[in-house]
């Protein structure tokens, strides 16, 4: 393999047959869940951003609907069951940060109290004045879109 310019983009190509290796982005999903004017966050045990707090989320499995993945990841990472709503935003991480496309959904809390789970060592609902150190632009976006009142 060698790196060559293909239509203006540096790509890995086979020096024998010329086949181009395209690096396709992974798709990840996450949710912004508010309850009693507090936002659900989980503390990461994996890189990137190990030890920082983020929205519950993770990678989409092949053939899985993004809203089903968002609900599954929320339950796996926080022990909380949610109903996933509308897309709030789409984030595209640069290649040096994994090149992930992240779909941020709004979600409503249905059941369960936050408990750490898959890839997390802590989970909880945090009020605006109690936010821990945050990871990722998507988490900051959820905080910026915090509704005026999230009683429920």
LINGI-V433361 format. One record per residue. N is the residue number from 1. RES is the residue in three letters. PSI is psi in degrees with one decimal (* if undefined). OMEGA is omega in degrees with one decimal (* if undefined). Layout:
((N | RES | PSI | OMEGA) (N | RES | PSI | OMEGA))
//
This chain:
((1 | UNK | 144.2 | 176.0) (2 | UNK | 158.4 | 175.8) (3 | UNK | 125.7 | 178.5) (4 | UNK | 160.3 | 176.7) (5 | UNK | 124.4 | 178.4) (6 | UNK | 112.4 | -177.8) (7 | UNK | 45.5 | 175.2) (8 | UNK | 4.7 | -178.8) (9 | UNK | 134.5 | 176.3) (10 | UNK | 122.1 | -178.9) (11 | UNK | 151.9 | 173.5) (12 | UNK | 130.6 | 179.6) (13 | UNK | 150.3 | 177.1) (14 | UNK | 125.0 | -178.6) (15 | UNK | -11.8 | 179.3) (16 | UNK | -54.5 | -174.4) (17 | UNK | -12.5 | 179.0) (18 | UNK | 2.9 | -179.8) (19 | UNK | 137.8 | -179.8) (20 | UNK | 131.3 | 175.9) (21 | UNK | 112.4 | 177.6) (22 | UNK | 128.6 | 177.2) (23 | UNK | 106.7 | -179.1) (24 | UNK | 139.9 | -179.2) (25 | UNK | 150.4 | 170.5) (26 | UNK | 155.1 | 177.5) (27 | UNK | 128.9 | 176.4) (28 | UNK | 155.7 | -179.4) (29 | UNK | 154.5 | 176.1) (30 | UNK | 171.0 | -176.2) (31 | UNK | 149.2 | 168.3) (32 | UNK | 110.0 | -177.8) (33 | UNK | 120.8 | 177.7) (34 | UNK | 139.1 | 174.7) (35 | UNK | 128.3 | 179.1) (36 | UNK | 45.4 | 179.3) (37 | UNK | 38.7 | 176.0) (38 | UNK | 147.7 | -177.3) (39 | UNK | 134.3 | 177.5) (40 | UNK | 125.5 | 176.9) (41 | UNK | 154.4 | 176.3) (42 | UNK | 147.3 | 177.1) (43 | UNK | 126.2 | -173.0) (44 | UNK | 139.2 | 174.0) (45 | UNK | 0.1 | -177.5) (46 | UNK | 153.7 | 170.1) (47 | UNK | 149.7 | 1.1) (48 | UNK | 160.5 | 173.8) (49 | UNK | 33.4 | 176.0) (50 | UNK | 134.4 | 177.7) (51 | UNK | -9.4 | 177.7) (52 | UNK | 166.5 | -175.4) (53 | UNK | 139.4 | -176.8) (54 | UNK | 170.3 | 171.7) (55 | UNK | 148.1 | 174.1) (56 | UNK | 138.5 | 179.9) (57 | UNK | 177.9 | 179.3) (58 | UNK | -167.6 | -174.0) (59 | UNK | 145.9 | 174.6) (60 | UNK | 132.6 | 174.5) (61 | UNK | 152.5 | 178.9) (62 | UNK | 129.9 | 178.5) (63 | UNK | -3.1 | -178.0) (64 | UNK | 138.0 | 176.5) (65 | UNK | 138.2 | -177.6) (66 | UNK | -37.3 | 179.7) (67 | UNK | -34.4 | 175.9) (68 | UNK | -40.0 | 178.1) (69 | UNK | -40.9 | 179.7) (70 | UNK | -43.3 | 177.5) (71 | UNK | -42.8 | 179.7) (72 | UNK | -48.6 | -178.5) (73 | UNK | -37.6 | 178.5) (74 | UNK | -44.9 | 178.3) (75 | UNK | -44.5 | -179.0) (76 | UNK | -40.3 | -173.9) (77 | UNK | -23.3 | -173.0) (78 | UNK | -10.3 | -176.5) (79 | UNK | 9.0 | -176.9) (80 | UNK | 134.6 | 176.2) (81 | UNK | 132.9 | -176.9) (82 | UNK | 161.4 | 165.9) (83 | UNK | 123.6 | -176.4) (84 | UNK | 132.4 | -178.3) (85 | UNK | -134.7 | -173.1) (86 | UNK | 155.9 | 173.1) (87 | UNK | 128.7 | 176.7) (88 | UNK | -36.6 | -177.4) (89 | UNK | 164.1 | 176.2) (90 | UNK | 130.5 | -179.3) (91 | UNK | 140.2 | 176.9) (92 | UNK | 110.0 | 179.1) (93 | UNK | 142.7 | 179.0) (94 | UNK | 159.1 | -178.2) (95 | UNK | -37.3 | -179.2) (96 | UNK | -12.7 | 175.5) (97 | UNK | 21.7 | 175.7) (98 | UNK | -13.4 | 178.0) (99 | UNK | 28.1 | -177.3) (100 | UNK | 139.7 | 169.1) (101 | UNK | 121.5 | -174.7) (102 | UNK | 122.6 | 177.6) (103 | UNK | 118.4 | 179.3) (104 | UNK | 122.1 | -179.4) (105 | UNK | 152.1 | 165.5) (106 | UNK | 147.6 | 177.7) (107 | UNK | 152.7 | 177.5) (108 | UNK | 135.0 | 176.4) (109 | UNK | 132.9 | 175.7) (110 | UNK | -47.6 | -174.6) (111 | UNK | 164.0 | 174.3) (112 | UNK | 147.3 | 174.8) (113 | UNK | 143.4 | -175.9) (114 | UNK | 126.1 | 173.9) (115 | UNK | 143.3 | -179.5) (116 | UNK | 151.1 | -179.0) (117 | UNK | -137.9 | -178.5) (118 | UNK | 121.4 | 176.3) (119 | UNK | 15.1 | 178.6) (120 | UNK | 154.4 | 175.5) (121 | UNK | 2.7 | 175.4) (122 | UNK | 152.9 | 178.4) (123 | UNK | 147.2 | 178.0) (124 | UNK | 166.4 | 172.4) (125 | UNK | 131.3 | -176.6) (126 | UNK | 135.7 | 174.6) (127 | UNK | 162.6 | -177.6) (128 | UNK | -38.0 | -176.1) (129 | UNK | -2.2 | -175.8) (130 | UNK | 14.7 | -173.2) (131 | UNK | 132.3 | 176.2) (132 | UNK | 179.3 | 177.9) (133 | UNK | 123.8 | -171.9) (134 | UNK | 149.8 | 173.6) (135 | UNK | 149.1 | 165.5) (136 | UNK | 145.4 | 177.0) (137 | UNK | -32.0 | -179.4) (138 | UNK | -36.4 | 178.0) (139 | UNK | -43.7 | 177.6) (140 | UNK | -37.2 | 178.7) (141 | UNK | -39.7 | 178.1) (142 | UNK | -41.0 | 177.9) (143 | UNK | -41.4 | -179.3) (144 | UNK | -27.2 | -179.7) (145 | UNK | 13.2 | -177.9) (146 | UNK | 121.6 | 179.8) (147 | UNK | 155.5 | 179.9) (148 | UNK | -39.0 | 178.6) (149 | UNK | 127.5 | -179.4) (150 | UNK | 41.6 | 177.5) (151 | UNK | 135.0 | 178.3) (152 | UNK | * | *))
//
